[in-house]
Amino acid sequence: MAPQFGTFDIAIAGGGPAGSVAAILLARAGYSVALATLPPCEPRYEGMSARVAAILQRHGLPLDGIGPAAQRHVSWGAFQGGQNSEHPADRKQFDTGLLHTAWAAGVTVFFKAVASVRPDAGEIRLSDGQNLTAGLLFEARGRRAPRQSTDLDRAELIGPDTISVAGFVPPQSGYMDTPRIEARPGGWIWSAPAGQDRLWLQAVGDAQSLGQTRGKAAVAALWNSVLGDTPLPRQPAIHAIAPQLTAPELDPRCPRLGDAAVALDPLSGHGMFWAVSSALMAVPIARALLDGQTALACDFYRNRVAETFWRQARVGRDFYREAGLQSPFWQPRAAWPDDAPAHDTDIRPHAATRVIVQNGHLARREVLITRDAPGGAAFAAGQEIVPLLRRLNGRPLPGPARFHTSVLPEAPPQAARAIHQWLLSQGFTEGVQIPWDTTNRETNPCNYDPAV
Ligand SMILES: Cc1cc2nc3c(=O)[nH]c(=O)nc-3n(C[C@H](O)[C@H](O)[C@H](O)COP(=O)(O)OP(=O)(O)OC[C@H]3O[C@@H](n4cnc5c(N)ncnc54)[C@H](O)[C@@H]3O)c2cc1C
Protein backbone atom coordinates (compact mmCIF):
# COMPACT_ATOMS: atom_id res chain seq x y z
CA MET A 1 0.00 0.00 0.00
CA ALA A 2 1.34 3.46 -0.86
CA PRO A 3 2.28 5.57 2.19
CA GLN A 4 -0.25 8.24 3.19
CA PHE A 5 0.61 11.91 2.90
CA GLY A 6 -0.32 14.12 5.78
CA THR A 7 0.93 15.70 8.95
CA PHE A 8 3.60 14.16 11.12
CA ASP A 9 5.43 15.12 14.31
CA ILE A 10 8.67 15.08 12.34
CA ALA A 11 9.51 14.97 8.62
CA ILE A 12 13.03 14.28 7.34
CA ALA A 13 14.44 15.05 3.89
CA GLY A 14 17.12 12.56 2.84
CA GLY A 15 17.54 8.93 3.84
CA GLY A 16 21.31 8.32 3.90
CA PRO A 17 22.80 7.09 7.18
CA ALA A 18 22.09 10.41 8.95
CA GLY A 19 18.43 10.70 7.93
CA SER A 20 17.60 6.99 8.31
CA VAL A 21 19.26 6.53 11.70
CA ALA A 22 17.57 9.72 12.97
CA ALA A 23 14.20 8.51 11.63
CA ILE A 24 14.56 5.13 13.38
CA LEU A 25 15.57 6.67 16.71
CA LEU A 26 12.82 9.32 16.57
CA ALA A 27 10.19 6.69 15.76
CA ARG A 28 11.45 4.51 18.61
CA ALA A 29 11.15 7.57 20.89
CA GLY A 30 7.44 7.70 20.05
CA TYR A 31 7.24 10.41 17.36
CA SER A 32 5.31 9.95 14.12
CA VAL A 33 8.00 10.32 11.47
CA ALA A 34 7.96 10.74 7.68
CA LEU A 35 11.12 10.28 5.63
CA ALA A 36 11.35 11.39 1.99
CA THR A 37 14.32 10.15 0.03
CA LEU A 38 15.57 8.84 -3.27
CA PRO A 39 16.46 5.17 -2.87
CA PRO A 40 20.16 4.24 -3.04
CA CYS A 41 20.79 2.94 -6.54
CA GLU A 42 24.44 3.52 -7.50
CA PRO A 43 26.99 1.01 -6.22
CA ARG A 44 29.39 2.61 -3.77
CA TYR A 45 32.00 1.28 -1.36
CA GLU A 46 33.46 3.12 1.62
CA GLY A 47 35.53 2.30 4.68
CA MET A 48 33.65 2.15 7.98
CA SER A 49 35.58 2.41 11.24
CA ALA A 50 35.09 -0.15 14.01
CA ARG A 51 33.78 2.72 16.14
CA VAL A 52 30.81 3.30 13.79
CA ALA A 53 30.05 -0.43 13.61
CA ALA A 54 30.06 -0.57 17.43
CA ILE A 55 27.67 2.42 17.72
CA LEU A 56 25.28 0.85 15.23
CA GLN A 57 25.33 -2.44 17.11
CA ARG A 58 24.82 -0.72 20.45
CA HIS A 59 21.68 0.94 19.10
CA GLY A 60 20.32 -2.24 17.53
CA LEU A 61 20.84 -0.88 13.99
CA PRO A 62 21.53 -3.13 11.01
CA LEU A 63 24.97 -3.66 9.49
CA ASP A 64 23.86 -4.89 6.06
CA GLY A 65 26.68 -4.77 3.53
CA ILE A 66 29.37 -4.22 6.18
CA GLY A 67 32.26 -6.65 5.68
CA PRO A 68 34.54 -7.98 8.42
CA ALA A 69 37.28 -5.65 9.66
CA ALA A 70 40.42 -5.78 7.49
CA GLN A 71 43.77 -4.12 8.10
CA ARG A 72 44.21 -1.18 5.74
CA HIS A 73 47.48 -1.06 3.79
CA VAL A 74 48.86 2.47 3.68
CA SER A 75 51.38 3.86 1.25
CA TRP A 76 51.65 7.48 2.27
CA GLY A 77 55.00 9.24 1.76
CA ALA A 78 57.51 7.75 4.19
CA PHE A 79 54.89 5.50 5.76
CA GLN A 80 54.44 2.12 4.11
CA GLY A 81 52.61 -0.70 5.84
CA GLY A 82 49.54 -1.87 7.69
CA GLN A 83 47.67 0.67 9.74
CA ASN A 84 44.34 0.58 11.56
CA SER A 85 41.58 -1.61 10.32
CA GLU A 86 38.30 -0.75 8.63
CA HIS A 87 35.16 -2.52 7.54
CA PRO A 88 34.64 -2.26 3.77
CA ALA A 89 31.04 -1.05 3.45
CA ASP A 90 28.74 -1.65 0.50
CA ARG A 91 26.78 1.58 0.89
CA LYS A 92 23.91 0.54 -1.33
CA GLN A 93 23.18 -2.48 0.89
CA PHE A 94 23.90 -0.59 4.10
CA ASP A 95 21.60 2.33 3.28
CA THR A 96 18.87 -0.05 2.07
CA GLY A 97 19.07 -2.00 5.34
CA LEU A 98 18.67 1.20 7.37
CA LEU A 99 15.67 2.29 5.29
CA HIS A 100 14.06 -1.10 5.76
CA THR A 101 14.61 -0.85 9.52
CA ALA A 102 13.11 2.65 9.49
CA TRP A 103 10.01 1.32 7.77
CA ALA A 104 9.80 -1.59 10.27
CA ALA A 105 10.10 0.92 13.15
CA GLY A 106 6.96 2.69 11.90
CA VAL A 107 8.55 5.49 9.84
CA THR A 108 6.45 6.42 6.79
CA VAL A 109 9.01 6.27 3.97
CA PHE A 110 8.36 8.12 0.70
CA PHE A 111 10.70 7.10 -2.11
CA LYS A 112 10.35 10.41 -3.90
CA ALA A 113 12.58 13.32 -4.85
CA VAL A 114 12.40 16.30 -2.52
CA ALA A 115 11.85 19.52 -4.47
CA SER A 116 12.33 21.85 -1.50
CA VAL A 117 12.45 21.98 2.27
CA ARG A 118 10.45 24.92 3.61
CA PRO A 119 11.12 25.45 7.32
CA ASP A 120 8.94 28.60 7.40
CA ALA A 121 5.90 26.55 6.34
CA GLY A 122 6.91 23.40 8.25
CA GLU A 123 6.77 21.39 5.04
CA ILE A 124 8.77 19.27 2.66
CA ARG A 125 7.63 19.70 -0.90
CA LEU A 126 8.03 16.62 -3.07
CA SER A 127 8.77 16.77 -6.78
CA ASP A 128 5.33 15.32 -7.61
CA GLY A 129 3.77 18.44 -6.02
CA GLN A 130 2.64 16.79 -2.78
CA ASN A 131 3.65 18.07 0.65
CA LEU A 132 4.66 16.52 3.95
CA THR A 133 3.87 18.79 6.86
CA ALA A 134 5.30 18.38 10.35
CA GLY A 135 5.89 20.19 13.63
CA LEU A 136 9.63 19.84 13.06
CA LEU A 137 11.70 19.16 9.95
CA PHE A 138 15.19 17.71 9.61
CA GLU A 139 17.44 18.36 6.62
CA ALA A 140 19.61 15.30 5.79
CA ARG A 141 20.07 15.45 2.02
CA GLY A 142 23.83 15.21 2.43
CA ARG A 143 25.97 17.34 0.17
CA ARG A 144 22.91 18.03 -1.99
CA ALA A 145 21.31 20.12 0.77
CA PRO A 146 21.59 23.85 0.02
CA ARG A 147 24.21 25.78 1.96
CA GLN A 148 22.87 27.89 4.81
CA SER A 149 24.21 31.24 3.59
CA THR A 150 26.52 32.69 0.97
CA ASP A 151 28.79 33.92 3.79
CA LEU A 152 29.91 30.33 3.94
CA ASP A 153 31.79 30.71 0.66
CA ARG A 154 34.64 32.08 2.79
CA ALA A 155 37.80 30.17 1.86
CA GLU A 156 38.42 28.80 5.35
CA LEU A 157 34.97 27.20 5.46
CA ILE A 158 35.20 25.34 2.17
CA GLY A 159 38.24 23.31 1.21
CA PRO A 160 40.01 22.98 -2.15
CA ASP A 161 37.78 21.82 -4.98
CA THR A 162 38.22 18.05 -5.03
CA ILE A 163 36.62 15.34 -7.15
CA SER A 164 36.31 11.61 -6.53
CA VAL A 165 35.90 9.19 -9.44
CA ALA A 166 35.24 5.60 -8.43
CA GLY A 167 33.92 2.30 -9.71
CA PHE A 168 34.55 -1.38 -10.27
CA VAL A 169 37.67 -2.39 -12.17
CA PRO A 170 39.03 -5.89 -12.95
CA PRO A 171 41.24 -7.48 -10.26
CA GLN A 172 44.61 -5.71 -9.87
CA SER A 173 47.54 -7.68 -8.60
CA GLY A 174 48.55 -6.72 -5.04
CA TYR A 175 45.20 -5.02 -4.36
CA MET A 176 42.86 -7.98 -3.79
CA ASP A 177 43.66 -8.86 -0.15
CA THR A 178 42.87 -5.80 1.84
CA PRO A 179 41.75 -2.13 1.53
CA ARG A 180 44.56 0.17 0.44
CA ILE A 181 45.12 3.89 0.55
CA GLU A 182 47.95 5.47 -1.44
CA ALA A 183 49.28 8.96 -2.00
CA ARG A 184 50.17 9.59 -5.64
CA PRO A 185 51.56 12.82 -7.13
CA GLY A 186 48.21 13.68 -8.77
CA GLY A 187 46.02 12.82 -5.76
CA TRP A 188 45.21 9.75 -3.69
CA ILE A 189 43.48 6.44 -4.19
CA TRP A 190 41.46 4.12 -1.98
CA SER A 191 40.57 0.59 -2.97
CA ALA A 192 38.71 -2.36 -1.51
CA PRO A 193 38.24 -5.81 -3.03
CA ALA A 194 34.58 -6.45 -3.88
CA GLY A 195 34.60 -10.25 -4.02
CA GLN A 196 37.17 -12.31 -5.96
CA ASP A 197 36.77 -10.79 -9.37
CA ARG A 198 36.25 -7.06 -8.88
CA LEU A 199 38.06 -4.21 -7.18
CA TRP A 200 36.38 -0.98 -6.05
CA LEU A 201 38.86 1.73 -6.98
CA GLN A 202 38.50 5.40 -6.07
CA ALA A 203 40.73 8.16 -7.44
CA VAL A 204 40.68 11.57 -5.78
CA GLY A 205 42.09 14.51 -7.72
CA ASP A 206 42.01 18.26 -8.12
CA ALA A 207 39.05 19.86 -9.91
CA GLN A 208 41.08 23.01 -10.70
CA SER A 209 43.63 21.02 -12.68
CA LEU A 210 40.95 20.17 -15.27
CA GLY A 211 40.76 23.75 -16.53
CA GLN A 212 38.10 24.03 -19.24
CA THR A 213 37.75 20.26 -19.77
CA ARG A 214 34.19 19.10 -19.11
CA GLY A 215 32.04 15.95 -19.19
CA LYS A 216 33.44 12.49 -19.87
CA ALA A 217 36.79 13.88 -20.97
CA ALA A 218 37.18 15.61 -17.62
CA VAL A 219 36.36 12.40 -15.72
CA ALA A 220 38.91 10.45 -17.75
CA ALA A 221 41.50 13.22 -17.34
CA LEU A 222 41.09 13.28 -13.58
CA TRP A 223 41.29 9.49 -13.36
CA ASN A 224 44.43 9.39 -15.49
CA SER A 225 46.05 12.23 -13.56
CA VAL A 226 45.92 10.05 -10.44
CA LEU A 227 46.06 6.48 -11.79
CA GLY A 228 47.92 6.71 -15.09
CA ASP A 229 46.99 3.88 -17.45
CA THR A 230 44.52 1.97 -15.24
CA PRO A 231 41.35 1.79 -17.36
CA LEU A 232 38.46 3.97 -16.21
CA PRO A 233 35.52 2.01 -14.67
CA ARG A 234 32.67 1.44 -17.14
CA GLN A 235 30.18 3.32 -14.93
CA PRO A 236 32.19 5.74 -12.85
CA ALA A 237 30.57 7.34 -9.79
CA ILE A 238 31.57 10.99 -9.61
CA HIS A 239 31.35 13.09 -6.48
CA ALA A 240 32.48 16.59 -5.54
CA ILE A 241 34.03 16.08 -2.12
CA ALA A 242 35.49 19.39 -0.94
CA PRO A 243 35.15 19.54 2.83
CA GLN A 244 32.77 22.27 3.94
CA LEU A 245 30.98 23.74 6.90
CA THR A 246 27.52 23.91 5.39
CA ALA A 247 25.36 25.05 8.29
CA PRO A 248 27.19 26.36 11.38
CA GLU A 249 24.01 27.61 13.09
CA LEU A 250 20.94 25.60 13.94
CA ASP A 251 17.68 26.57 12.31
CA PRO A 252 15.26 25.68 15.14
CA ARG A 253 12.58 24.84 12.58
CA CYS A 254 14.83 22.51 10.61
CA PRO A 255 18.01 21.13 12.22
CA ARG A 256 20.56 19.54 9.92
CA LEU A 257 22.25 16.20 10.23
CA GLY A 258 25.30 14.55 8.65
CA ASP A 259 26.85 16.03 5.52
CA ALA A 260 24.02 18.57 5.30
CA ALA A 261 25.60 20.24 8.36
CA VAL A 262 29.32 19.50 7.90
CA ALA A 263 30.72 17.57 4.94
CA LEU A 264 34.17 16.16 5.65
CA ASP A 265 37.00 15.11 3.36
CA PRO A 266 36.57 11.34 2.76
CA LEU A 267 40.28 11.07 3.59
CA SER A 268 39.34 11.62 7.23
CA GLY A 269 37.33 8.38 7.26
CA HIS A 270 35.12 10.29 9.70
CA GLY A 271 32.10 11.03 7.45
CA MET A 272 30.00 8.04 8.45
CA PHE A 273 30.94 8.51 12.09
CA TRP A 274 29.70 12.10 11.92
CA ALA A 275 26.54 11.08 10.01
CA VAL A 276 25.62 8.45 12.60
CA SER A 277 26.69 10.42 15.66
CA SER A 278 24.83 13.51 14.44
CA ALA A 279 21.74 11.31 14.01
CA LEU A 280 22.09 10.32 17.67
CA MET A 281 21.59 14.03 18.45
CA ALA A 282 18.21 14.03 16.69
CA VAL A 283 16.09 12.78 19.60
CA PRO A 284 17.50 15.14 22.28
CA ILE A 285 17.41 18.07 19.82
CA ALA A 286 13.82 17.29 18.81
CA ARG A 287 12.74 17.04 22.47
CA ALA A 288 14.38 20.37 23.28
CA LEU A 289 12.91 22.16 20.25
CA LEU A 290 9.42 20.76 20.68
CA ASP A 291 9.58 21.78 24.38
CA GLY A 292 10.59 25.34 23.44
CA GLN A 293 14.19 24.99 24.74
CA THR A 294 15.60 26.54 21.60
CA ALA A 295 18.71 28.08 23.15
CA LEU A 296 19.84 24.72 24.52
CA ALA A 297 19.46 23.09 21.11
CA CYS A 298 21.27 25.96 19.33
CA ASP A 299 24.25 25.86 21.69
CA PHE A 300 24.52 22.09 21.51
CA TYR A 301 24.37 22.03 17.72
CA ARG A 302 26.79 24.92 17.23
CA ASN A 303 29.45 23.40 19.48
CA ARG A 304 29.23 19.95 17.95
CA VAL A 305 29.26 21.21 14.37
CA ALA A 306 32.12 23.69 14.83
CA GLU A 307 34.23 21.24 16.79
CA THR A 308 33.76 18.49 14.19
CA PHE A 309 34.52 20.76 11.26
CA TRP A 310 37.68 22.44 12.59
CA ARG A 311 39.12 19.32 14.19
CA GLN A 312 38.62 17.15 11.10
CA ALA A 313 39.76 19.87 8.66
CA ARG A 314 43.04 20.24 10.60
CA VAL A 315 43.53 16.50 11.06
CA GLY A 316 43.05 16.14 7.28
CA ARG A 317 45.59 18.94 6.58
CA ASP A 318 48.18 17.15 8.74
CA PHE A 319 47.54 13.93 6.89
CA TYR A 320 48.10 15.71 3.55
CA ARG A 321 51.32 17.18 4.96
CA GLU A 322 52.54 13.73 6.01
CA ALA A 323 52.52 12.58 2.38
CA GLY A 324 55.44 15.00 1.82
CA LEU A 325 54.39 15.70 -1.79
CA GLN A 326 54.72 19.16 -3.32
CA SER A 327 52.63 18.92 -6.51
CA PRO A 328 49.64 21.24 -7.19
CA PHE A 329 47.20 18.69 -5.71
CA TRP A 330 49.03 18.48 -2.37
CA GLN A 331 50.17 22.03 -1.66
CA PRO A 332 46.78 23.72 -1.12
CA ARG A 333 45.44 20.76 0.86
CA ALA A 334 48.48 20.78 3.14
CA ALA A 335 47.75 24.46 3.88
CA TRP A 336 43.96 24.46 4.36
CA PRO A 337 42.18 25.58 6.54
CA ASP A 338 44.96 27.28 8.59
CA ASP A 339 48.07 26.55 10.63
CA ALA A 340 46.43 26.05 14.01
CA PRO A 341 47.21 22.69 15.64
CA ALA A 342 44.63 19.92 15.19
CA HIS A 343 45.04 19.02 18.84
CA ASP A 344 45.63 21.99 21.11
CA THR A 345 48.32 20.75 23.50
CA ASP A 346 48.29 24.02 25.49
CA ILE A 347 44.83 23.61 26.95
CA ARG A 348 44.90 24.33 30.66
CA PRO A 349 42.19 22.27 32.37
CA HIS A 350 39.25 24.52 33.04
CA ALA A 351 35.55 24.33 33.62
CA ALA A 352 33.12 25.64 31.05
CA THR A 353 29.39 25.43 30.63
CA ARG A 354 28.31 23.24 27.76
CA VAL A 355 25.11 21.62 26.64
CA ILE A 356 25.35 17.87 26.98
CA VAL A 357 23.02 14.92 26.55
CA GLN A 358 21.89 13.46 29.86
CA ASN A 359 19.35 10.64 29.93
CA GLY A 360 18.24 11.47 26.38
CA HIS A 361 17.66 15.19 27.09
CA LEU A 362 19.78 18.27 26.55
CA ALA A 363 21.02 19.89 29.74
CA ARG A 364 23.40 22.73 30.47
CA ARG A 365 26.16 21.42 32.71
CA GLU A 366 29.67 22.32 33.79
CA VAL A 367 32.24 20.24 31.96
CA LEU A 368 35.98 19.88 32.32
CA ILE A 369 37.92 20.95 29.24
CA THR A 370 41.29 19.23 28.94
CA ARG A 371 43.85 18.54 26.24
CA ASP A 372 42.34 15.11 25.63
CA ALA A 373 38.74 16.26 25.95
CA PRO A 374 38.71 19.67 24.21
CA GLY A 375 34.95 19.36 23.73
CA GLY A 376 34.55 18.92 27.47
CA ALA A 377 33.92 15.91 29.70
CA ALA A 378 30.93 16.00 32.01
CA PHE A 379 31.04 12.54 33.56
CA ALA A 380 33.69 9.98 34.48
CA ALA A 381 32.64 6.57 35.80
CA GLY A 382 29.08 7.85 36.19
CA GLN A 383 30.02 10.87 38.37
CA GLU A 384 29.74 14.53 37.44
CA ILE A 385 33.36 15.69 37.37
CA VAL A 386 33.33 19.43 37.99
CA PRO A 387 31.23 19.43 41.22
CA LEU A 388 33.53 16.66 42.42
CA LEU A 389 36.69 18.69 41.80
CA ARG A 390 35.13 21.62 43.62
CA ARG A 391 35.06 19.43 46.74
CA LEU A 392 38.86 19.60 46.78
CA ASN A 393 38.59 23.32 47.52
CA GLY A 394 41.87 24.13 45.80
CA ARG A 395 43.82 21.42 47.69
CA PRO A 396 46.25 19.21 45.74
CA LEU A 397 44.96 15.99 44.22
CA PRO A 398 45.45 13.31 46.92
CA GLY A 399 46.39 9.67 46.28
CA PRO A 400 43.61 7.20 45.38
CA ALA A 401 42.77 6.13 48.97
CA ARG A 402 42.45 9.71 50.32
CA PHE A 403 40.61 10.71 47.16
CA HIS A 404 38.01 8.09 47.99
CA THR A 405 37.62 9.02 51.67
CA SER A 406 37.83 12.80 51.34
CA VAL A 407 36.26 13.50 47.94
CA LEU A 408 33.97 10.63 47.07
CA PRO A 409 33.12 8.70 50.26
CA GLU A 410 29.63 7.85 48.98
CA ALA A 411 30.96 5.97 45.92
CA PRO A 412 32.26 2.39 45.86
CA PRO A 413 36.10 2.26 46.03
CA GLN A 414 36.40 0.98 42.42
CA ALA A 415 34.41 3.95 41.12
CA ALA A 416 36.57 6.42 43.10
CA ARG A 417 39.72 4.70 41.78
CA ALA A 418 38.42 4.85 38.19
CA ILE A 419 37.78 8.59 38.47
CA HIS A 420 41.16 9.17 40.12
CA GLN A 421 42.84 7.31 37.27
CA TRP A 422 40.88 9.28 34.72
CA LEU A 423 42.04 12.57 36.30
CA LEU A 424 45.67 11.38 36.12
CA SER A 425 45.16 10.45 32.46
CA GLN A 426 43.96 14.03 31.82
CA GLY A 427 47.21 15.57 33.09
CA PHE A 428 46.44 16.06 36.79
CA THR A 429 49.27 15.04 39.13
CA GLU A 430 49.04 13.65 42.66
CA GLY A 431 50.26 16.01 45.36
CA VAL A 432 50.32 18.99 43.02
CA GLN A 433 47.93 21.90 43.21
CA ILE A 434 45.30 21.31 40.58
CA PRO A 435 46.14 23.67 37.72
CA TRP A 436 42.62 24.33 36.68
CA ASP A 437 40.48 27.28 36.29
CA THR A 438 36.87 27.02 37.32
CA THR A 439 35.74 30.24 35.72
CA ASN A 440 33.12 29.72 33.09
CA ARG A 441 34.60 31.65 30.25
CA GLU A 442 32.28 30.48 27.58
CA THR A 443 28.75 31.61 26.94
CA ASN A 444 26.90 30.75 23.79
CA PRO A 445 23.87 32.83 22.99
CA CYS A 446 21.62 31.39 20.33
CA ASN A 447 22.06 33.76 17.44
CA TYR A 448 20.47 32.01 14.52
CA ASP A 449 18.91 34.59 12.31
CA PRO A 450 16.26 32.98 10.10
CA ALA A 451 16.43 35.96 7.74
CA VAL A 452 20.00 35.05 6.70
C1 LIG B 1 33.34 9.43 -2.75
C2 LIG B 1 33.12 9.42 -1.27
C3 LIG B 1 33.86 8.53 -0.47
C4 LIG B 1 33.64 8.52 0.91
N1 LIG B 1 34.36 7.64 1.67
C5 LIG B 1 34.12 7.58 3.00
C6 LIG B 1 34.78 6.61 3.80
O1 LIG B 1 35.57 5.80 3.31
N2 LIG B 1 34.48 6.59 5.14
C7 LIG B 1 33.59 7.45 5.70
O2 LIG B 1 33.34 7.37 6.92
N3 LIG B 1 32.96 8.38 4.96
C8 LIG B 1 33.20 8.45 3.63
N4 LIG B 1 32.54 9.37 2.87
C9 LIG B 1 31.60 10.29 3.54
C10 LIG B 1 30.25 9.63 3.76
O3 LIG B 1 29.81 9.03 2.59
C11 LIG B 1 29.26 10.70 4.18
O4 LIG B 1 29.79 11.47 5.21
C12 LIG B 1 27.93 10.09 4.61
O5 LIG B 1 27.34 9.36 3.57
C13 LIG B 1 26.98 11.21 5.02
O6 LIG B 1 25.72 10.66 5.29
P1 LIG B 1 24.42 11.58 5.10
O7 LIG B 1 23.28 10.71 5.46
O8 LIG B 1 24.62 12.86 5.79
O9 LIG B 1 24.39 11.93 3.54
P2 LIG B 1 24.24 10.97 2.28
O10 LIG B 1 24.84 9.64 2.54
O11 LIG B 1 24.76 11.75 1.13
O12 LIG B 1 22.67 10.77 2.15
C14 LIG B 1 21.85 11.77 1.63
C15 LIG B 1 20.56 11.12 1.17
O13 LIG B 1 19.66 12.13 0.72
C16 LIG B 1 19.11 11.71 -0.52
N5 LIG B 1 18.79 12.90 -1.28
C17 LIG B 1 19.62 13.91 -1.66
N6 LIG B 1 18.94 14.84 -2.36
C18 LIG B 1 17.66 14.40 -2.41
C19 LIG B 1 16.47 14.91 -2.97
N7 LIG B 1 16.44 16.09 -3.63
N8 LIG B 1 15.34 14.19 -2.85
C20 LIG B 1 15.30 13.02 -2.16
N9 LIG B 1 16.41 12.49 -1.60
C21 LIG B 1 17.56 13.17 -1.72
C22 LIG B 1 20.18 10.86 -1.18
O14 LIG B 1 19.61 9.99 -2.13
C23 LIG B 1 20.76 10.14 0.02
O15 LIG B 1 20.04 8.97 0.28
C24 LIG B 1 32.72 9.40 1.49
C25 LIG B 1 31.99 10.29 0.69
C26 LIG B 1 32.18 10.28 -0.67
C27 LIG B 1 31.38 11.24 -1.53
The ligand as a MOL file (V3000), in Angstrom:
LIG
                    3D

  0  0  0     0  0            999 V3000
M  V30 BEGIN CTAB
M  V30 COUNTS 53 58 0 0 0
M  V30 BEGIN ATOM
M  V30 1 C 33.3410 9.4290 -2.7480 0
M  V30 2 C 33.1240 9.4220 -1.2670 0
M  V30 3 C 33.8580 8.5290 -0.4740 0
M  V30 4 C 33.6420 8.5200 0.9070 0
M  V30 5 N 34.3570 7.6420 1.6720 0
M  V30 6 C 34.1180 7.5770 3.0020 0
M  V30 7 C 34.7810 6.6070 3.8030 0
M  V30 8 O 35.5740 5.8030 3.3130 0
M  V30 9 N 34.4830 6.5890 5.1390 0
M  V30 10 C 33.5860 7.4470 5.7010 0
M  V30 11 O 33.3390 7.3680 6.9160 0
M  V30 12 N 32.9580 8.3840 4.9620 0
M  V30 13 C 33.2010 8.4500 3.6310 0
M  V30 14 N 32.5390 9.3660 2.8660 0
M  V30 15 C 31.6020 10.2900 3.5350 0
M  V30 16 C 30.2480 9.6270 3.7630 0
M  V30 17 O 29.8080 9.0300 2.5860 0
M  V30 18 C 29.2570 10.7010 4.1780 0
M  V30 19 O 29.7850 11.4660 5.2080 0
M  V30 20 C 27.9340 10.0900 4.6080 0
M  V30 21 O 27.3380 9.3590 3.5680 0
M  V30 22 C 26.9790 11.2090 5.0180 0
M  V30 23 O 25.7210 10.6630 5.2890 0
M  V30 24 P 24.4220 11.5820 5.0960 0
M  V30 25 O 23.2780 10.7100 5.4650 0
M  V30 26 O 24.6210 12.8580 5.7890 0
M  V30 27 O 24.3890 11.9340 3.5440 0
M  V30 28 P 24.2400 10.9700 2.2850 0
M  V30 29 O 24.8360 9.6350 2.5440 0
M  V30 30 O 24.7600 11.7500 1.1330 0
M  V30 31 O 22.6660 10.7670 2.1460 0
M  V30 32 C 21.8470 11.7690 1.6270 0
M  V30 33 C 20.5580 11.1200 1.1690 0
M  V30 34 O 19.6630 12.1250 0.7230 0
M  V30 35 C 19.1090 11.7070 -0.5190 0
M  V30 36 N 18.7940 12.9000 -1.2800 0
M  V30 37 C 19.6180 13.9110 -1.6560 0
M  V30 38 N 18.9420 14.8370 -2.3590 0
M  V30 39 C 17.6630 14.4020 -2.4050 0
M  V30 40 C 16.4700 14.9100 -2.9720 0
M  V30 41 N 16.4390 16.0940 -3.6260 0
M  V30 42 N 15.3400 14.1930 -2.8470 0
M  V30 43 C 15.3030 13.0150 -2.1630 0
M  V30 44 N 16.4090 12.4910 -1.6040 0
M  V30 45 C 17.5640 13.1750 -1.7250 0
M  V30 46 C 20.1840 10.8620 -1.1800 0
M  V30 47 O 19.6060 9.9940 -2.1310 0
M  V30 48 C 20.7570 10.1430 0.0240 0
M  V30 49 O 20.0440 8.9700 0.2820 0
M  V30 50 C 32.7170 9.4020 1.4880 0
M  V30 51 C 31.9890 10.2890 0.6890 0
M  V30 52 C 32.1800 10.2840 -0.6740 0
M  V30 53 C 31.3750 11.2400 -1.5280 0
M  V30 END ATOM
M  V30 BEGIN BOND
M  V30 1 1 1 2
M  V30 2 1 2 3
M  V30 3 2 2 52
M  V30 4 2 3 4
M  V30 5 1 4 5
M  V30 6 1 4 50
M  V30 7 2 5 6
M  V30 8 1 6 7
M  V30 9 1 6 13
M  V30 10 2 7 8
M  V30 11 1 7 9
M  V30 12 1 9 10
M  V30 13 2 10 11
M  V30 14 1 10 12
M  V30 15 2 12 13
M  V30 16 1 13 14
M  V30 17 1 14 15
M  V30 18 1 14 50
M  V30 19 1 15 16
M  V30 20 1 16 17
M  V30 21 1 16 18
M  V30 22 1 18 19
M  V30 23 1 18 20
M  V30 24 1 20 21
M  V30 25 1 20 22
M  V30 26 1 22 23
M  V30 27 1 23 24
M  V30 28 2 24 25
M  V30 29 1 24 26
M  V30 30 1 24 27
M  V30 31 1 27 28
M  V30 32 2 28 29
M  V30 33 1 28 30
M  V30 34 1 28 31
M  V30 35 1 31 32
M  V30 36 1 32 33
M  V30 37 1 33 34
M  V30 38 1 33 48
M  V30 39 1 34 35
M  V30 40 1 35 36
M  V30 41 1 35 46
M  V30 42 1 36 37
M  V30 43 1 36 45
M  V30 44 2 37 38
M  V30 45 1 38 39
M  V30 46 1 39 40
M  V30 47 2 39 45
M  V30 48 1 40 41
M  V30 49 2 40 42
M  V30 50 1 42 43
M  V30 51 2 43 44
M  V30 52 1 44 45
M  V30 53 1 46 47
M  V30 54 1 46 48
M  V30 55 1 48 49
M  V30 56 2 50 51
M  V30 57 1 51 52
M  V30 58 1 52 53
M  V30 END BOND
M  V30 END CTAB
M  END
